[in-house]
Amino acid sequence: MPACRLSPSARGVSARDSPTIAKAASGQRYDPVLHDWIILPLAAYPGTYLLIGIVTNDRNNRFVDGRCIHTSAIVTPLEAIVEGSVAETLNTRYLLGEERERN
């Protein structure tokens, strides 16, 4: 599993600070914002994926800003998971900030 790092943009970013987030935040319901995220397949469950990233702005106060988390299984179609979209998992709806750059 990749190591999570707190990117400068993940430190307390609000919807008004980021154009990507502001665009998605206008009208879509979500709980926390997920930054520096990647999609990971669950090998034990073919066709099942989760997200790993840095969480901020959790409206339900479950996560501390800047914490690296993994989500439950993604229910949003993979092709719809892009920066600025809302990804739904079994338990939560995440607003997706910037995707992690891949080497």
C-alpha positions in Angstrom: 0.0 0.0 0.0 1.4 3.4 -0.9 2.4 5.8 1.9 0.1 8.7 2.4 1.6 12.1 2.6 -0.1 15.4 3.5 0.1 17.6 0.4 0.0 21.4 0.9 -3.4 21.4 -0.8 -4.8 19.0 1.7 -4.2 21.2 4.7 -7.6 22.6 5.5 -8.8 23.2 2.0 -12.3 24.6 1.8 -14.6 24.7 -1.1 -13.9 28.4 -1.7 -10.2 27.8 -1.8 -10.2 25.3 -4.6 -11.9 25.7 -8.0 -12.3 21.9 -8.4 -13.9 21.6 -5.0 -16.0 24.7 -5.5 -17.4 23.4 -8.8 -18.4 20.0 -7.3 -19.6 21.5 -4.0 -22.2 23.5 -5.8 -25.2 21.2 -5.5 -23.8 17.8 -4.7 -24.1 16.3 -1.3 -20.9 14.9 0.3 -19.4 14.3 3.7 -15.5 14.7 3.7 -13.1 15.8 1.0 -10.5 13.3 -0.2 -7.2 14.6 -1.5 -4.2 12.9 -3.1 -6.4 9.8 -3.7 -5.9 6.6 -5.6 -8.2 3.7 -6.5 -7.1 0.3 -5.3 -8.6 -3.1 -6.2 -9.3 -5.6 -3.5 -7.6 -8.8 -4.7 -9.8 -11.0 -2.5 -12.9 -9.6 -4.0 -12.6 -9.3 -7.8 -14.4 -6.2 -9.2 -14.3 -4.4 -5.8 -12.3 -1.2 -5.4 -11.7 1.3 -2.6 -10.1 4.7 -2.3 -7.0 5.7 -0.3 -6.2 9.4 0.4 -6.0 12.3 2.7 -9.2 13.4 4.3 -10.3 16.9 5.2 -13.5 18.8 6.1 -15.4 15.8 7.4 -18.9 17.2 8.1 -19.7 14.3 10.5 -16.5 14.8 12.5 -15.3 11.2 12.1 -11.9 12.0 10.7 -9.2 14.5 11.8 -8.1 16.8 8.9 -5.0 15.4 7.2 -5.5 11.8 8.2 -4.7 9.1 5.7 -7.7 6.8 5.3 -9.0 4.0 3.1 -12.7 3.9 2.2 -15.2 1.0 2.2 -16.0 -0.5 -1.2 -16.8 2.0 -4.0 -20.3 1.9 -5.5 -19.8 4.7 -8.0 -18.8 3.4 -11.4 -15.0 3.7 -11.8 -15.2 5.8 -15.0 -17.2 8.4 -13.0 -14.4 8.8 -10.4 -12.5 11.9 -11.4 -11.2 15.1 -9.7 -14.1 17.2 -8.6 -16.7 14.4 -8.6 -18.4 12.8 -5.6 -17.5 9.2 -5.1 -20.0 7.1 -3.1 -18.9 4.1 -1.0 -20.9 1.7 1.0 -20.9 4.2 3.9 -19.9 7.7 2.8 -19.9 10.2 -0.1 -16.5 11.8 -0.7 -15.8 14.9 -2.7 -12.6 14.1 -4.6 -9.9 16.7 -4.7 -6.7 16.2 -6.7 -5.8 12.7 -7.7 -2.4 11.3 -6.7 0.2 11.6 -9.4 1.5 8.3 -10.6 5.1 7.6 -11.4 
